[in-house]
Amino acid sequence: MQIAIMEFFSSISSPALDVIVMALTMLGEETVFILFITYLVWNSSKKRGFAIFSSLALSLIAMGLLKAIIRAPRPFQVLEEIKGKRLETATGYSFPSGHTTGAAAFYSALSLTYRKRIVSVLSAIAILAVGLSRMYLGVHWPIDVFGGLALGITGSTLLLPRFEAMWEDRQRMMKFTLLTGAISTTAAFILTVLLETGLADSVGYTDVMKLLILTGSGYLGFHLSERLNPYETTATAGKRWARYGAGVIVLLVIQGAKAFLPDTALVALIRYLLTGLWITFLFPAIGIRTGMFTRS
């Protein structure tokens, strides 16, 4: 049945539909998640940003570990008639779908956070679109998509309320961010050494390393920011958009540097380390000193 479904998507493909589906699949990519969470953390609600970041990150780390353990091949690697598309986003193994897991975790978290019908409807459409897009592009089996849906939705449903409550308990939040941040960062450094020396499977564990270092640096940044440079997210609309634009430009430079740097685990580690720290600590710290943020 899975083969029949994949053959169906292959049979309806066309250049025009390819363009539409490739745009839809981007709704499940890290850039969308990072830009939205960044806006929350800088301009709206650190509590919501922390909760959505946490539930999304832990769901994705679980997904990455499952991929590395199960090591399922992708459809285009098994079926000659399936031509994989947008393969630069098809990193790692097949089960479960990373895009679908991320979309399910992120958009279900938005629905649970805002609890408005329009948000829930648009979120459901986004999740469905991402899941279907991964099959249309020939990079995931139906079971990969169903696995991603289950993991992402379950992860956010169980974790989001707990992380929202944690933010209200300052002592607990500070201990959690320090301990989890330190463990995740240490694990990412160890994994990087193993990847660089060829002792770890690069296909299975490169994405896991990126997720661990982004999560770890993000948590350490939250910890340092709340301890050393607590800030207010409130400001005039013009000021909020100005600081968001300034911060995102640097963020895009950090991530865009991969086009000019060696494609190694160490370089990826540094990029994602800087990304997490920039969002949760470095930019707010600079912003307080330059007047873009107000100390709380």
VMD Tcl script that draws the C-alpha trace (Angstrom):
set ca {
  {0.00 0.00 0.00}
  {2.83 2.40 0.78}
  {4.31 1.81 -2.66}
  {0.92 2.49 -4.27}
  {0.62 5.79 -2.40}
  {4.11 6.85 -3.45}
  {3.38 5.90 -7.07}
  {0.18 7.96 -6.95}
  {2.05 11.09 -5.85}
  {4.66 10.45 -8.53}
  {1.94 10.12 -11.19}
  {0.39 13.53 -10.43}
  {3.66 15.45 -10.33}
  {4.21 18.37 -12.66}
  {6.63 21.33 -12.80}
  {3.91 23.74 -11.65}
  {2.83 21.51 -8.77}
  {6.48 20.99 -7.84}
  {6.86 24.73 -7.20}
  {3.74 24.85 -5.01}
  {4.69 21.77 -2.99}
  {8.27 22.92 -2.48}
  {6.90 26.16 -1.03}
  {4.51 24.25 1.25}
  {7.22 21.92 2.54}
  {9.15 24.98 3.78}
  {6.44 25.41 6.43}
  {8.11 22.47 8.18}
  {11.67 23.80 8.06}
  {13.80 25.23 10.83}
  {13.95 28.75 9.38}
  {10.20 29.27 9.92}
  {10.37 27.92 13.46}
  {13.43 29.97 14.40}
  {12.07 33.24 13.00}
  {8.74 32.86 14.81}
  {10.22 31.82 18.15}
  {12.74 34.63 17.85}
  {9.92 37.16 17.45}
  {8.20 35.79 20.55}
  {11.35 35.85 22.66}
  {12.33 39.39 21.65}
  {9.00 41.12 21.11}
  {6.05 39.28 22.57}
  {6.37 36.72 25.37}
  {9.48 35.01 26.67}
  {7.26 32.50 28.45}
  {5.54 31.45 25.22}
  {8.80 31.46 23.31}
  {10.45 29.27 25.93}
  {7.54 26.80 26.03}
  {7.20 26.45 22.25}
  {10.99 26.23 21.80}
  {11.22 23.53 24.47}
  {8.37 21.33 23.26}
  {9.56 21.63 19.65}
  {13.22 20.98 20.47}
  {12.56 17.89 22.58}
  {10.19 16.45 19.98}
  {12.81 16.96 17.27}
  {15.61 15.45 19.35}
  {13.45 12.35 19.91}
  {12.79 12.26 16.16}
  {16.50 12.53 15.37}
  {17.41 9.70 17.71}
  {14.71 7.47 16.23}
  {16.05 8.17 12.73}
  {19.59 7.30 13.81}
  {18.51 4.08 15.51}
  {16.05 2.75 12.92}
  {18.03 3.87 9.82}
  {15.15 3.41 7.37}
  {15.92 4.19 3.70}
  {13.93 6.85 1.85}
  {11.51 6.05 -0.99}
  {13.70 7.44 -3.77}
  {16.53 5.24 -2.50}
  {14.37 2.11 -2.77}
  {12.05 2.67 -5.75}
  {13.59 3.47 -9.11}
  {10.39 5.11 -10.34}
  {10.39 7.63 -7.47}
  {12.48 10.71 -8.19}
  {13.33 12.54 -5.00}
  {12.99 16.32 -5.08}
  {14.41 19.07 -2.89}
  {16.93 16.54 -1.66}
  {19.01 19.16 0.15}
  {16.33 19.06 2.87}
  {16.24 15.25 2.98}
  {19.06 14.78 5.46}
  {19.35 11.75 7.69}
  {17.29 8.60 7.43}
  {13.60 8.26 6.64}
  {11.57 7.30 9.74}
  {10.06 9.41 11.17}
  {9.69 12.46 8.92}
  {11.60 15.37 10.44}
  {9.63 18.03 8.57}
  {6.33 16.46 9.66}
  {7.48 16.06 13.26}
  {8.59 19.68 13.38}
  {5.41 20.98 11.75}
  {3.17 18.85 13.99}
  {5.00 19.94 17.14}
  {5.27 23.61 16.19}
  {1.80 24.26 14.81}
  {0.03 22.19 17.44}
  {1.94 24.23 20.04}
  {0.66 27.42 18.39}
  {-2.91 26.09 18.59}
  {-2.51 25.18 22.25}
  {-0.89 28.53 23.03}
  {-3.32 30.90 21.33}
  {-6.50 28.80 21.44}
  {-8.23 30.64 18.60}
  {-10.21 28.85 15.91}
  {-8.42 30.56 13.03}
  {-5.02 29.62 14.47}
  {-6.11 26.01 14.94}
  {-7.52 25.75 11.41}
  {-4.45 27.29 9.77}
  {-2.17 25.14 11.92}
  {-4.01 21.96 10.91}
  {-3.75 22.94 7.25}
  {-0.01 23.63 7.62}
  {0.61 20.27 9.31}
  {-1.34 18.39 6.64}
  {0.37 20.31 3.83}
  {3.84 19.52 5.13}
  {3.06 15.83 5.58}
  {1.63 15.46 2.08}
  {4.49 17.48 0.59}
  {7.08 15.05 1.95}
  {5.38 12.13 0.20}
  {4.86 14.08 -3.02}
  {8.56 14.98 -3.09}
  {9.44 11.29 -2.77}
  {11.53 11.73 0.38}
  {9.25 10.01 2.91}
  {6.95 7.01 3.13}
  {3.40 7.36 4.51}
  {4.50 5.60 7.72}
  {7.22 8.24 8.17}
  {4.61 10.97 7.96}
  {2.22 9.23 10.36}
  {5.10 8.67 12.78}
  {6.06 12.33 12.60}
  {2.47 13.43 13.17}
  {2.11 11.22 16.23}
  {5.45 12.26 17.70}
  {5.04 15.99 17.11}
  {1.45 16.34 18.27}
  {1.95 14.10 21.30}
  {5.15 15.93 22.21}
  {3.58 19.38 22.21}
  {0.36 18.24 23.88}
  {2.26 16.67 26.78}
  {5.16 19.10 27.09}
  {3.87 22.59 26.29}
  {1.72 23.05 29.45}
  {4.58 21.81 31.61}
  {7.06 24.28 30.13}
  {4.57 27.15 30.46}
  {4.20 26.29 34.15}
  {7.97 25.92 34.54}
  {8.55 29.49 33.34}
  {6.38 30.77 36.20}
  {8.56 28.93 38.73}
  {11.79 30.91 38.39}
  {13.94 28.68 40.60}
  {12.84 25.53 38.79}
  {13.28 27.15 35.37}
  {16.79 28.35 36.20}
  {17.87 24.90 37.40}
  {16.33 23.19 34.38}
  {17.88 25.51 31.79}
  {21.33 25.29 33.36}
  {21.34 21.52 33.78}
  {19.66 20.62 30.49}
  {21.65 23.22 28.61}
  {24.92 21.90 29.99}
  {24.04 18.27 29.27}
  {22.81 18.98 25.73}
  {25.83 21.13 24.89}
  {28.28 18.57 26.27}
  {26.56 15.77 24.35}
  {26.75 17.86 21.16}
  {30.50 18.47 21.60}
  {31.14 14.76 22.22}
  {29.07 13.83 19.18}
  {30.96 16.37 17.07}
  {34.26 14.73 18.00}
  {32.85 11.33 17.08}
  {31.55 12.68 13.76}
  {34.82 14.40 12.91}
  {36.80 11.24 13.64}
  {34.40 9.00 11.73}
  {33.36 7.07 14.82}
  {29.70 8.12 14.49}
  {27.38 7.66 11.52}
  {27.25 11.09 9.84}
  {23.93 10.36 8.14}
  {22.26 9.40 11.38}
  {23.84 11.75 13.90}
  {24.71 15.05 12.20}
  {21.17 16.37 12.60}
  {21.04 15.08 16.18}
  {24.19 17.04 16.96}
  {22.69 20.23 15.47}
  {19.50 19.80 17.48}
  {21.42 19.14 20.70}
  {23.67 22.19 20.36}
  {20.82 24.49 19.36}
  {18.77 23.27 22.32}
  {21.69 23.41 24.73}
  {22.87 26.88 23.70}
  {19.28 28.14 23.71}
  {18.74 26.94 27.27}
  {22.07 28.30 28.48}
  {21.18 31.59 26.83}
  {17.81 31.70 28.61}
  {19.59 30.99 31.89}
  {22.24 33.66 31.43}
  {19.77 36.22 30.16}
  {17.42 35.82 33.11}
  {20.32 35.89 35.57}
  {22.45 38.67 34.10}
  {20.36 40.67 31.65}
  {16.62 40.25 32.21}
  {14.72 42.37 29.69}
  {11.23 43.50 28.77}
  {9.66 42.51 25.46}
  {7.26 45.46 25.49}
  {8.04 48.45 23.26}
  {6.44 50.57 20.56}
  {5.60 48.75 17.33}
  {8.33 50.60 15.46}
  {10.96 49.73 18.04}
  {9.92 46.07 18.12}
  {10.18 45.67 14.35}
  {13.46 47.62 14.21}
  {15.17 45.41 16.78}
  {13.67 42.29 15.23}
  {15.04 43.28 11.84}
  {18.48 44.08 13.26}
  {18.66 40.83 15.18}
  {17.43 38.68 12.31}
  {20.00 40.12 9.91}
  {22.80 38.80 12.14}
  {20.93 35.53 12.55}
  {20.71 35.10 8.77}
  {24.41 35.85 8.44}
  {25.25 33.16 11.01}
  {23.11 30.56 9.27}
  {23.98 31.72 5.76}
  {27.69 31.34 6.46}
  {27.35 27.62 5.71}
  {27.46 28.50 1.99}
  {31.03 29.75 2.37}
  {32.41 27.49 5.10}
  {33.55 23.86 5.02}
  {30.72 21.35 5.40}
  {32.00 19.76 8.60}
  {30.42 18.81 11.91}
  {32.61 21.33 13.76}
  {31.48 24.22 11.57}
  {27.84 23.18 12.00}
  {28.35 22.98 15.77}
  {29.69 26.55 15.88}
  {26.90 27.92 13.68}
  {24.12 26.40 15.77}
  {25.87 27.30 19.02}
  {25.96 30.93 17.93}
  {22.37 30.77 16.72}
  {21.01 29.61 20.08}
  {23.11 32.06 22.10}
  {22.35 34.98 19.79}
  {18.59 34.54 20.11}
  {18.34 33.98 23.85}
  {21.32 35.88 25.29}
  {23.72 37.79 23.06}
  {21.29 40.00 21.14}
  {19.16 40.92 24.18}
  {22.37 41.73 26.11}
  {23.58 43.98 23.30}
  {20.07 45.43 22.99}
  {19.98 46.49 26.64}
  {23.24 48.35 26.24}
  {22.18 50.05 23.02}
  {18.69 50.98 24.13}
  {16.85 48.49 21.93}
  {15.67 46.58 25.01}
  {14.69 47.79 28.48}
  {16.08 45.94 31.48}
  {13.35 44.39 33.60}
}
mol new
graphics top color blue
foreach p $ca { graphics top sphere $p radius 0.5 }
foreach p [lrange $ca 0 end-1] q [lrange $ca 1 end] { graphics top cylinder $p $q radius 0.2 }
display resetview
